[in-house]
Amino acid sequence: MGGSDSEVEKKKVLALAPIAKPLAGKKLSKHTLKLVRKAAQHKCLKRGVKEVVKSIRRGHKGLCVIAGNISPIDVITHVPILCEESEIPYVYVQSKEDLATAGATKRPTCCVLVMTKPTKGDLDQGEQEKLKSDYDQVAAEITEITASLF
């Protein structure tokens, strides 16, 4: 019942889907989840497969963060393909629970789309620039990982 941290970490790794590439490392995961948290506060976030797919098909740009421990994996297999076609950077994180916590929901979330502008209304200039700079930093790191992968 009360296993050590390393045992819990091993279970998370075992639960990862085989298609979870590019998988964010610890540092990138931390930066990505922090960006998701900020985007959720500013209402610049789309949660769940249905909402994310709808936004991508409508031409919204952003950064797609997908959970790596989804079961059955068929639920999200089409999302990376949509992202590649729309030239949207995407990355996998370890768990859907962490993604839900960062996205300010209690329900585990398969994927989220982080956008630089809120769907309704506007952000003040300072907040907009801060969010955009964090977004650009994470997007650059993801592009770097993706380039080394392919």
Phi, psi and omega in degrees: 000298183267077181281165178285170181299323181293325177294319178296318180298320179295320179296321178297317181293321179295329182280351182296142178285148181294339180269005184286069178224132004281127179268129181289139174285184183299314183293313180294322177301316180298314179296318182295314181293328176295319177296318178299319179298314179296317180297323179294321179295325183264008179060041178248037188226137172248127184250142174090154184300312184300313181293318181295313180299317179300316181295318180296317180294331178280355176095010177289139179258156179173206181232124183262127178244122185243140178282140184271350184250043180275136176222126357287147185292339181301338182298325186241005185297335181275344184295313178299325179294315177300318180297316180295319179296325181267005181057045177255126178292141178222154180211151176261141173246165187302309188224151178288334178293315178298320180295320179293319179298316179294326181276009177062039173229154178275334182279132177303138187243132180290312183206156176224154175243117179269121179249157182274342178236142177292153181293323179237139177078191181225155173265156174289155190307315182299313179296319180300314181293321179296314178297317181296319181292319176296318179300312181298321180296312180294318179299321179295318179296320179293318178299321179297315179296316181297319180297321180287339182281321185257000000 
